[in-house]
Amino acid sequence: MSLGYPSLRPQPEGSKIIRVPDGPYGAPNLMLNGLNNAHAGRDLVSSHPLEHSEKNWFAHQQQMDMVMLRNSQGIHAPLRLHMEQHMARKIQRLPGLHSSNAMLDTLTGRDEVLGFEDILNDPADAELVGQPHILVEKQLGLL
């Protein structure tokens, strides 16, 4: 009897061959692709079979929790949690300032987990320097 739980085994669909494009003379273009992608074989595979599983661990764990909640309390409980998380994702600060997403982290349980992104910040989360009025107009689609 299956209760709808996802598989606990890592799926092999995460490992795929990456084809590095060749330049005009048959050699990889290092200025476009970088030094890390310029291997002799030019066919690259993900570094470890568990890499895909580890990248999707939190989403998989959340899916397991939602299935368990649906089986124990009914469909309304995961739908309500999903709605609350959707609304928490929409709350943001002004453009140019990084949002901490404290409400979303509390709803998902990530506020109790110390991860890699907590120690070394993502460069995409850096503050932008610019005119705040122009940034807001760009976010709203007025420019």
Order of alpha helices (4+ residues) and beta strands (2+ residues): beta-alpha-beta-alpha-alpha-alpha-alpha-alpha-alpha
